[in-house]
Every structure is written in structure tokens, then in C-alpha cells.
């Protein structure tokens, strides 16, 4: 749910969310064996000119309600359903295998056995966390507290701040130590202030949830109740000093390089950063990149002013919350009631075996990935999508050359960046070495702590070494993709190209150009040129390579997109934030344009034959909408509107399409239709 043990720097990264596809339908698009995959999802009672998303996906959405164990359900889940079954078999086989200690098979098997043993987890209680809880008990003031915070950070607990060891945004060949605001228990700082009644409900419930967790750690009712309030008060102070999601997208404003001595003196005089860094294993670092200096100035004050008891409860809560899912039933259930039910709308816990596989994915996903790609991503498929990246690159090149608003010097640099953009398709060429990770059958939570430690050490070990540009931060079996500006690379895991129920060779080009070339490949490539990505140059450095005139033109044109999305209102009174979601919306829009242009070069487009009554161009747009086939509970939708830089699925389809002339033509959208926009209000960037 909330706890993610391994932090990845929140740059311009990230890509596709989830979507859906029907497993029970016959997958056939080219031959006439069964119902056409795209046609089968269509709700013909909806006019595509009124709401294209509902038209394209409506029948599937009606026939596939969100299971009670889920906060949302869509195409990504269908892909994962299949992967879960395969992974379970790998795990069960590994558990039975007679293999040597330290092998990957031993780790998989033992992780599974420990994870599935709920009786043992119940009996253990919070025993795996004992050493750290004792450390927290011993805190006498702010100076002790920060040392404990650093220890908890190493175990993946994001208390008070976030520490990253990652590429320097302005010098991508160097690894830097980066400090960011952090330490909030609610999903985003806006949860502490937003007046919407649904958000207020969550906020009001939070101190009670914290109290119950403290009770489960052994505090009596009264003490725990006061504790919950104290934690909320402290977090409120941190939230006040935190930047909004929109402001965190300004990479220049969130880059403040300074020496450790200056940072300490100017912002954090009561925290000994030099010795903290040594404790992290980063004693050699003499400079820091500080995301939000004013946050750390506030933190310095908050730590001094907050009663030490509240700080201790804050740390107890955040630590136990990180591992709640891997502990016994009472703590797990309380954590779920808040983060699962209240924030996501899940009525019931997902089956334990799936949750164990999720945890395993987080702990050592690359080990599973090695096995996964053998089954799922043959060379032929890899080649299809590698070629598709080049097809997209080629049409983007032409589009940049013919832009009427960009001047020649900026065009040259943009083209250079496009040429140098690296593609990683399917799976890594080299696999991470997990030999230092210890996994046993003794304790599920302990295994997760070991994995967090392994991951932390792995990141710290990068410091002072040359940057390893072969790394992947997503596993091959992930239904997602990302653009990493520091490496100027797109990373496309094998999982994102799967369509549940359809064999890759059975999927026609029109559908695949919409589903993959547009919504994934074109989307990620465009991230290199969205409002955030465009600030990084061909070598992956944050630097100004646009002329002022071109940058102004870009922002003026992008602003049309901001205004379009500001108007969308997925929940009564709650609008999409066009500024926060701008990068993703631009990437979606670019992806749709580039995918279509590339599709126009295929034989299927040129022949123009209908399949299941649909023209190639219609199938292209439907294929794109299939990539966002997804519905979610109101609770999750509300949460995401405040904490996600992606727009909800429906607007990731209807939003960009309303700017594309071929869409109007393909579905006969006329002036006055809800999907229609006058030419003057359409986005024209690429
Ligand atoms: Zn994206």
C-alpha cells in the first residue's frame, strides 16, 4: 500500500499506470475465430463523440466490476493475474527444491515459505522490530532522534526526510547524496490541508489509526490516544513546510547544492549532518544536493520544539507502519483498514499468496525477472518493440524538423537529444548480484528488513564510483515504463507489452501502435521533451539548452494543456490539477501523435481494410484506449487526484484525443459534441 521500501528519486521519471484487458474474450483480430478483441470492449450505447473512453471500454468495465479486494481494476491487473499464477508455481517449486544455501532458488523458496506462514507471523508479533523499537525508547532528545532516524532510513522507513544516492542532476556522470522533504504518513502534503469532505474524513481518521498502532505496540488506551494526536501535530508542522506536488516538479528549484558544513550552519544547526552521513556510510560526501532547504530549516525547529515523547511515537509509528504488512494479523489488519480500505476503497485483504508475491517482487524482483523473461519475452517480441522505438524516433525527428514555432538552434539540440536517447527494451543485459541478501524461513518481516538493508547498501555503494548506466529501476515483469532524464533513456519492461488474452503475434499493428507505440513508447520518448524533461540535455544534465524565445513558445503552448486539464472534474468539486499533471499529459499527447504518424507507415494503414467493422485508424485509437482500460474506487481516485502526477485513466484518453484532428475524423466528432474543441483551444506543441 503505502510502504515502499526502496526509494527512487522523484525526477521526471514514470510512465504508464494500469489499464485492463478481458481474459475471457477470444483474442483474435486478424482471423475470424472469435469476437474481435477491441470490438468486444465497446459500449455501443455510448456516442464516441460524447465520451470516447466509455465508448471504447464501457462494456468491459460493466462486465468486470472491481473485486472487493481491490481499489481499482483494469488491463494491468489482467496482465498481472497471469504473472501471479506463473510466479506462484516458481515459488512452490523452489520451496520443494533441495538446493544449496545462498542460491537464488533457496532465496525464492525460503521467502515463500516464511511469507505464507501466517501462524508464525502472528506468534512473532513485533519481535522482528525489537532492536529498533528499543533504540527509539532510548531517545532523550533531538540529537539522539536524528541518529535513530538515520538507522530507520537504512531499513526503508521514510521518517522526517528522504535520502537518495543518485546521479547529480547537473552532472549525470557523478553520483551525489540528495536530501528531500519527507516523513508524512498521509499520501501527500495536501492531505493535511485540503477541505474536500472525503479528504477531511481521512485526515480526521489518521490520529485514531496511529493510536491503535501504538496500542498494538503495547501502550495503554489513554497514552496511545495522546500519542496519535502528538504524531498528527508533528506531521502537520512538517506538512506546512513541505512543497506541493506541483512545486516538486520544478527540477531547478529543487536542486540546491551546498557543502555539508554550509547546509548544517545555514539550515540545520542542531543536526550534525557530518556524523549522520558517516553513519549512513557516506562520510566521504562533502557536498549535498538539498531539494527543499526551507523544509530542513523547519525540521530543525520542529525537532527542537516537539516534546520528545511525540518524536518517539512518530518514529515508532512510522517504523511499524513500514513493516505492518509482514507482521501478525492485528497490526496488518489495522494498517489495511487505514491504507487499504479508507484510502484505496478495498473492502477485503487480497489473498495472502498474492501479497507475498508482491513483497517478494519488492524485495528481490530482479531474481524473479530473470526467470520471467525466459517465458514471456522471446527475441522476436524484443525485436518487434525495439524496431517500434526506432519507428517512433524517426517520425519524431521529422516532426521536430518541421515545427513552425521552434528556431533552428533549439531544433538542432533537440534532434541531438533524440538521437542520443538510449532504449532499454524488455529486460536488463546484466543482472544485479543478490548474493549478499540473506533470506531464511525464520521470519517474513526479518526477510523484508534484510532486503531493505541490501537495497540501501546497494545504493550507498554507488557513491564515489562511475555511474552504472546499465541499471534498471523497474523489473522486467512490471506493467509500467519510465524515462530517466539523467541517462536520457527510455526503459520499457517486457511486462508493459503484454495484453492479457492476446498472443503478441495475433495483435494487429493498428491495435499495437495504439497500445504500445503510442501509450508507452511515444509517451516515454516525449517525456524527454515535456515541461520537465526538456530541461535536461542530451547528456542527461539539467541545463538551459533552449533559446528563451523557444522556451517561451513551448510554455505558452503547454499552458493550453494546463487549462484543458484544470477543467476536468473527476469527482464533484475535485478537479485535475493541470500544472501537476502537465508532464504526463504532454507525454500522452505526444505519444498519440507519434504513434499515429508511425502507424501511417505500416501496410495495415495503407491497405485500409476494416477488421470487425473498424477502420485501421479507429482501431489505432481503440488500441490506445485499451492501454487505459481501468476503473477505480472513489477512495483511490480521490487519493490519486492529490498525490499522483498522472491524470485518471479516462482523461488520459479523452484529454489528448480532443487535440488530434484524425480522431475527429475517425469518429465523426462535430462542433458542439462534448469531445469537440475549437481549433484555437487545441494543444499544438508537437
Ligand atoms: Zn509518464
Boltz pocket constraint, residues with backbone or C-beta under 6 A from the ligand:
constraints:
  - pocket:
      binder: B
      contacts: [[A, 12], [A, 13], [A, 14], [A, 15], [A, 16], [A, 481], [A, 523], [A, 527], [A, 583], [A, 584], [A, 587]]
      max_distance: 6.0
